[in-house]
């Protein structure tokens, strides 16, 4: 039996952050502190000297001393210090894939821990273990970090000065991209799809008022995309780090598509003299897939450290854009892990993801059919980022029973679907050792507080009997 495998991230001894002055303007920090250009000039010269050898004209925090712990042991899964850019060497079993990334940034705290997850009501002799990719960092937490390590290395190599990406209004990927880009001194432009349901329930039945309804419908859309989106969850982090946000309605997103929307913004920025780099939804392209190919190497090593004779029978994970499951599936198939990968789709139908993953595998010249190496089941329920009361109740039950907090969009839905499948088909899971990948997304819970309120922990006013002595100043409030 495996015992708890927990490798903490490497601590940082020194991080160099550079923010060049923009012609004639004080940087935002200087403005906030009311500093003038003369006061900032020496810092500017120092930063220029620090980064003069970098191939890009845009300073990136890569030239720093590695952490003390790493100097001594070199335990990082990819080597080098936090925020360092370094050459990438693939696992031997993946060396035939093409193209192979040339470099990778160290953005997350890897390897993430694996530990036993004592979910209630499991089938007989079934073990579930948890891979904690929700602990890959705070602002950067989640599975998206692994993809961004490769994608942002490519962006810097191409001399880009800003990043464009797209997703839902509470996209974990967009939040992680905004933070990672700022770490590397790159501007970030986010196209966020509003999540409000704007269609009218009586529109299908009251046909005689279609014109009036259509006019009202269009007005509602305009209000939604013109309204400040607020500071809930991922939006708070994105706005704190200065991401540029463009809102688009769900209806316009569906008609125009993510590729056209990002292309429109890219063309606009090119006309302004910028050098943008576009990252697709969820960071899911063939390059981003390497993030979870590398994760398989990490899992394989963690298993070998404990007991080389033990292995997982199954890997279970949520699927929202396809890159994570593509990397896990091809990695498990090629490596010694050989676990069967089960993906629970939280937004589109399985057929769509089989086709999309096939495109990612073909882009790597993997020479394998997606349907042969992965099992995809539907777990979208009411729709992307929408939850039933049963799903949210499951999240609260799991948190109370195990201390593990799942997100409502990805891992929460996937774990709910997995346990439901275990209840309905126990013989399918009996006696198996399962590794569930927690892909993060805790901030998404803040968008569900109204729905969660009835089912979360109890509270009460503390009763203090009148006989208890009272004296002003007895309790110091610091």
C-alpha positions in Angstrom: 0.0 0.0 0.0 1.2 3.5 -0.7 1.8 5.8 2.2 1.4 9.6 2.1 3.6 11.2 -0.5 4.1 14.9 0.2 6.8 17.0 -1.4 6.4 20.7 -0.6 7.3 23.3 -3.2 10.8 24.9 -3.1 10.9 28.1 -1.0 12.2 31.2 -2.7 15.3 33.0 -1.5 15.2 35.9 -3.8 12.9 37.1 -6.6 13.9 39.8 -9.0 10.9 41.7 -10.4 11.4 44.3 -13.1 9.0 47.0 -14.2 10.5 49.3 -16.9 9.4 52.9 -17.1 7.2 53.7 -20.0 8.3 56.7 -22.0 7.7 59.8 -19.9 5.2 58.1 -17.5 5.7 57.0 -14.0 4.9 53.3 -13.4 1.7 52.7 -11.4 3.6 51.8 -8.2 5.5 55.0 -8.4 2.3 57.0 -8.9 0.7 55.3 -6.0 3.7 56.2 -3.7 3.9 59.7 -5.2 7.5 59.2 -6.4 9.0 61.3 -9.2 11.0 60.1 -12.1 14.3 61.2 -10.6 13.7 59.1 -7.6 13.1 56.0 -9.7 15.9 56.5 -12.3 18.6 54.6 -10.3 16.3 51.6 -9.9 15.7 51.6 -13.7 19.4 51.5 -14.4 19.9 48.6 -12.0 17.1 46.6 -13.6 18.6 47.2 -17.0 21.9 45.9 -15.9 20.3 42.8 -14.4 18.5 41.8 -17.5 20.8 43.1 -20.3 21.7 39.5 -21.3 18.1 38.3 -21.8 17.1 37.6 -25.4 13.9 39.6 -25.1 13.8 43.4 -24.6 11.2 42.9 -21.9 12.8 42.1 -18.5 11.8 38.7 -17.1 12.5 37.6 -13.5 14.7 34.6 -14.5 18.2 35.6 -13.5 18.3 34.9 -9.8 20.1 32.7 -7.4 18.3 29.4 -6.9 16.8 28.8 -3.4 19.1 27.5 -0.7 17.3 24.3 -0.4 17.6 23.7 -4.1 21.3 24.5 -4.1 21.8 21.8 -1.6 19.5 19.1 -2.9 18.1 20.0 -6.3 14.8 18.4 -5.6 12.7 20.5 -8.0 10.9 18.3 -10.5 12.3 20.3 -13.4 15.4 21.8 -11.8 16.2 25.5 -11.3 14.6 28.0 -9.0 11.1 29.5 -8.9 10.4 31.7 -12.0 13.6 30.3 -13.7 13.5 29.5 -17.4 15.5 26.5 -18.4 16.0 24.0 -21.2 13.5 21.1 -21.2 14.3 17.5 -21.4 11.3 15.2 -21.9 10.8 11.8 -20.1 12.6 9.1 -22.1 9.3 7.5 -22.9 8.0 10.7 -24.5 11.2 11.6 -26.4 9.7 10.4 -29.7 6.8 13.0 -29.5 7.2 16.0 -31.8 7.6 18.9 -31.4 9.3 18.8 -28.0 9.4 22.1 -26.1 12.8 23.8 -26.0 12.3 25.6 -22.6 10.1 25.7 -19.6 9.4 28.2 -16.8 9.2 27.1 -13.2 5.9 28.7 -12.1 4.3 26.2 -9.7 5.3 24.4 -6.5 6.0 20.9 -7.7 5.7 18.0 -7.1 2.3 18.4 -5.5 1.4 16.0 -2.7 -0.4 12.7 -3.1 -2.4 11.3 -0.1 -5.1 8.9 0.8 -8.6 10.3 0.4 -11.1 8.7 2.7 -14.3 9.3 0.8 -17.4 7.8 2.5 -19.4 4.9 1.0 -16.7 3.6 -1.4 -17.1 0.2 -3.0 -15.5 -2.8 -1.3 -11.7 -2.7 -1.1 -11.6 0.5 -3.2 -8.9 3.0 -2.4 -9.0 6.6 -3.6 -5.9 8.8 -3.5 -5.7 12.5 -4.2 -3.2 14.4 -6.3 -3.2 17.9 -4.9 -2.7 20.1 -7.9 -4.9 22.6 -6.1 -1.8 23.2 -4.0 0.5 24.2 -6.9 0.5 27.7 -5.6 -1.9 30.3 -4.2 -2.7 32.9 -6.9 -1.5 30.3 -9.5 -3.2 27.2 -8.0 -4.6 24.5 -10.2 -3.9 22.4 -13.3 -3.5 25.5 -15.5 -0.1 26.3 -14.0 1.5 23.2 -15.5 0.4 24.2 -19.0 1.5 27.8 -18.5 5.1 26.7 -17.7 5.5 25.7 -21.3 3.2 28.3 -23.0 4.8 31.3 -21.4 8.3 30.0 -22.1 7.3 30.0 -25.8 5.8 33.5 -25.5 9.0 34.9 -24.0 11.1 33.0 -26.6 9.1 34.7 -29.4 9.7 38.2 -27.9 6.1 38.8 -26.9 5.3 41.7 -24.6 1.7 40.7 -23.7 -0.6 37.7 -23.4 -4.1 37.2 -24.7 -6.4 34.4 -23.5 -10.1 33.7 -23.1 -12.5 31.9 -20.9 -15.6 32.2 -18.6 -16.1 35.0 -16.2 -14.7 32.8 -13.4 -12.1 31.1 -15.4 -9.3 29.6 -13.3 -7.1 29.5 -16.4 -7.5 33.3 -17.0 -6.7 34.1 -13.4 -3.6 31.9 -13.4 -2.5 33.4 -16.8 -3.0 37.0 -15.4 -0.8 36.2 -12.4 1.9 34.3 -14.2 2.1 36.9 -16.9 2.6 39.6 -14.3 5.3 37.5 -12.6 7.2 37.6 -16.0 6.5 41.3 -16.6 4.1 40.7 -19.4 0.8 42.5 -19.8 -2.3 40.3 -19.9 -5.5 40.7 -21.9 -8.5 38.6 -20.9 -11.6 38.1 -22.9 -14.2 36.9 -20.4 -17.5 35.3 -21.2 -20.4 36.5 -19.1 -22.2 33.7 -17.2 -25.6 35.2 -16.8 -28.6 33.5 -18.5 -30.1 36.2 -20.5 -32.8 34.3 -22.5 -36.4 34.8 -21.3 -38.3 31.7 -20.2 -41.5 32.8 -22.0 -39.8 33.6 -25.3 -40.7 30.2 -26.8 -44.4 30.4 -26.0 -45.4 34.0 -26.6 -44.7 34.1 -30.3 -46.9 37.2 -31.0 -44.4 39.4 -29.1 -41.2 38.1 -30.7 -40.1 41.5 -32.0 -40.6 43.2 -28.6 -38.9 40.3 -26.8 -36.0 40.4 -29.2 -35.5 44.1 -28.6 -35.6 43.6 -24.8 -33.3 40.6 -25.2 -30.7 42.6 -27.0 -31.0 45.4 -24.4 -30.3 42.9 -21.6 -27.2 41.6 -23.4 -25.9 45.2 -23.7 -26.5 45.8 -20.0 -24.7 42.6 -19.0 -21.5 43.3 -21.0 -21.5 47.0 -20.1 -21.9 46.4 -16.3 -18.8 46.2 -14.0 -18.3 42.4 -13.5 -17.4 43.0 -9.8 -14.6 41.5 -7.7 -15.9 38.0 -6.9 -13.5 35.1 -6.9 -11.1 34.9 -9.8 -12.1 38.4 -10.9 -10.6 39.9 -7.8 -7.2 38.4 -8.4 -7.2 39.3 -12.1 -8.1 42.9 -11.4 -5.6 43.2 -8.6 -2.8 42.2 -10.9 -3.9 44.7 -13.5 -5.3 42.4 -16.2 -7.1 44.1 -19.1 -10.6 42.7 -19.3 -12.9 42.6 -22.2 -16.4 41.2 -21.6 -18.4 39.3 -24.2 -21.9 37.8 -23.8 -22.4 34.1 -23.9 -24.5 34.5 -27.1 -21.8 36.5 -28.9 -19.2 34.0 -27.8 -21.3 31.2 -29.2 -21.7 32.9 -32.5 -18.2 34.3 -33.0 -16.1 31.7 -31.3 -13.0 31.9 -29.1 -10.5 31.8 -32.0 -12.1 34.7 -33.8 -12.4 36.7 -30.6 -8.8 36.3 -29.7 -7.7 37.1 -33.3 -9.7 40.3 -33.2 -8.0 41.4 -30.1 -4.6 40.3 -31.4 -5.0 42.4 -34.6 -6.0 45.4 -32.5 -2.9 45.1 -30.3 -0.6 44.6 -33.3 -1.9 47.8 -34.8 -0.9 49.5 -31.5 2.6 48.2 -31.9 2.3 45.4 -29.3 3.6 41.9 -29.7 0.8 39.6 -28.4 0.9 35.9 -27.8 -2.4 34.1 -27.8 -3.1 31.2 -25.4 -6.3 29.2 -26.2 -9.1 28.3 -23.9 -7.7 26.5 -20.9 -4.2 26.6 -22.3 -5.2 23.4 -24.2 -3.1 23.0 -27.3 -0.4 20.5 -28.1 2.3 22.6 -26.4 0.2 23.0 -23.2 -0.4 19.2 -23.2 3.2 18.8 -22.2 2.2 20.1 -18.7 0.5 16.9 -17.9 2.9 14.7 -19.8 5.4 16.1 -17.3 2.9 15.5 -14.4 2.8 11.8 -15.3 6.6 11.7 -14.9 6.1 13.4 -11.5 3.4 10.8 -10.4 5.6 7.9 -11.7 8.5 9.2 -9.6 6.3 9.6 -6.5 5.0 6.1 -6.7 8.5 4.7 -7.2 9.8 6.5 -4.2 7.3 4.8 -1.9 7.0 1.3 -3.4 7.9 0.4 -7.0 5.6 -2.6 -6.9 2.5 -0.5 -6.3 0.7 1.4 -9.0 -2.7 3.0 -9.6 -5.3 1.2 -11.6 -7.2 4.4 -12.6 -6.7 8.1 -12.9 -9.8 10.2 -12.6 -10.0 13.9 -13.5 -12.4 16.7 -14.6 -12.3 17.8 -18.3 -13.0 21.3 -19.2 -10.9 22.1 -22.3 -9.0 18.9 -23.1 -5.3 19.6 -22.5 -5.1 18.1 -19.1 -6.7 14.8 -20.1 -4.7 14.6 -23.3 -1.4 14.9 -21.3 -2.5 12.4 -18.6 -3.8 9.9 -21.2 -0.7 9.8 -23.5 1.6 10.0 -20.5 0.0 7.1 -18.7 -0.1 5.1 -21.9 3.6 5.7 -22.8 5.1 5.5 -19.3 5.2 2.6 -16.8 2.2 4.1 -15.0 -0.3 2.3 -17.3 -3.3 3.6 -15.4 -6.7 3.8 -17.2 -7.6 7.5 -17.5 -11.3 8.4 -16.8 -12.4 12.0 -17.6 -15.6 13.6 -16.6 -16.6 16.4 -19.0 -18.1 19.5 -17.2 -19.0 21.5 -20.3 -19.3 19.6 -23.6 -20.3 16.1 -24.7 -17.7 13.3 -24.7 -17.7 13.0 -28.5 -16.5 16.6 -28.8 -13.6 15.9 -26.4 -12.6 12.7 -28.1 -12.2 14.6 -31.3 -10.5 17.6 -29.6 -8.0 15.4 -27.7 -7.4 13.5 -30.9 -6.3 16.8 -32.5 -3.9 17.4 -29.6 -2.4 13.9 -29.9 -2.0 14.3 -33.7 -0.3 17.6 -33.0 2.3 15.7 -31.0 2.5 12.9 -33.6 1.6 10.4 -30.9 0.2 7.8 -33.3 -2.6 6.7 -31.0 -6.4 7.0 -31.0 -7.9 9.1 -28.1 -10.7 6.5 -27.6 -8.1 3.8 -27.0 -6.4 5.6 -24.1 -9.1 7.5 -22.3 -12.7 7.1 -21.2 -14.8 10.3 -21.2 -18.1 10.5 -19.5 -20.6 13.4 -19.3 -20.8 15.3 -16.0 -21.9 18.7 -17.1 -25.3 18.5 -15.4 -27.1 21.9 -15.8 -24.2 23.2 -17.8 -20.7 24.8 -17.5 -20.2 26.5 -14.1 -23.9 25.7 -13.2 -24.6 23.5 -10.3 -27.5 21.4 -8.9 -28.2 21.5 -5.2 -27.1 17.8 -5.1 -23.6 18.7 -6.5 -23.1 21.6 -4.0 -24.3 19.4 -1.1 -21.8 16.8 -2.2 -19.0 19.4 -2.0 -20.0 20.4 1.6 -20.3 16.7 2.7 -16.8 15.9 1.3 -15.4 19.0 3.0 -16.9 18.1 6.3 -15.9 14.4 6.1 -12.3 14.8 4.7 -11.2 18.4 4.9 -10.7 18.6 1.2 -12.5 21.5 -0.5 -13.5 20.9 -4.1 -14.4 23.6 -6.6 -17.9 23.7 -8.0 -16.9 23.9 -11.7 -14.4 21.1 -12.3 -13.2 18.7 -9.5 -16.5 19.0 -7.6 -18.5 17.9 -10.6 -16.0 15.2 -11.5 -15.8 13.7 -8.0 -19.6 13.8 -7.7 -20.0 12.0 -11.0 -17.3 9.4 -9.9 -19.0 8.6 -6.6 -22.4 8.4 -8.3 -21.0 6.0 -10.8 -19.5 3.9 -8.0 -22.9 3.8 -6.3 -24.6 2.7 -9.5 -21.9 0.3 -10.7 -19.9 -0.8 -7.7 -18.4 -3.9 -9.3 -16.7 -1.6 -11.9 -14.7 0.0 -9.1 -14.3 -2.7 -6.5 -10.8 -3.5 -5.4 -9.2 -0.8 -7.5 -6.7 1.9 -6.5 -7.7 5.2 -8.0 -5.8 8.5 -8.2 -8.1 11.5 -8.4 -6.5 14.7 -9.7 -7.7 17.8 -7.8 -7.3 20.5 -10.5 -8.0 23.4 -8.2 -10.4 26.3 -8.6 -11.2 27.1 -5.0 -11.9 30.8 -5.9 -14.9 29.6 -8.0 -16.7 28.8 -4.8 -17.0 32.5 -4.0 -19.3 32.8 -6.9 -21.6 30.2 -5.3 -22.0 31.6 -1.8 -25.7 32.3 -2.0 -26.4 28.7 -3.1 -24.0 27.2 -0.5 -25.3 29.2 2.4 -28.2 26.9 3.4 -26.0 23.8 3.6 -22.7 25.0 5.2 -21.7 24.8 8.8 -24.0 25.9 11.6 -23.5 29.0 13.8 -25.0 30.4 16.9 -24.7 33.3 19.2 -22.6 32.4 22.2 -24.5 32.2 25.5 -22.8 34.0 28.3 -24.8 33.7 31.5 -25.5 36.9 33.4 -23.7 35.5 36.4 -20.3 35.7 34.6 -18.3 38.7 36.0 -18.0 41.6 33.5 -15.5 44.4 33.7 -14.6 47.0 31.0 -11.2 46.4 29.6 -10.9 42.7 30.6 -10.7 41.5 27.1 -7.9 43.1 25.1 -8.8 43.6 21.4 -5.6 43.8 19.4 
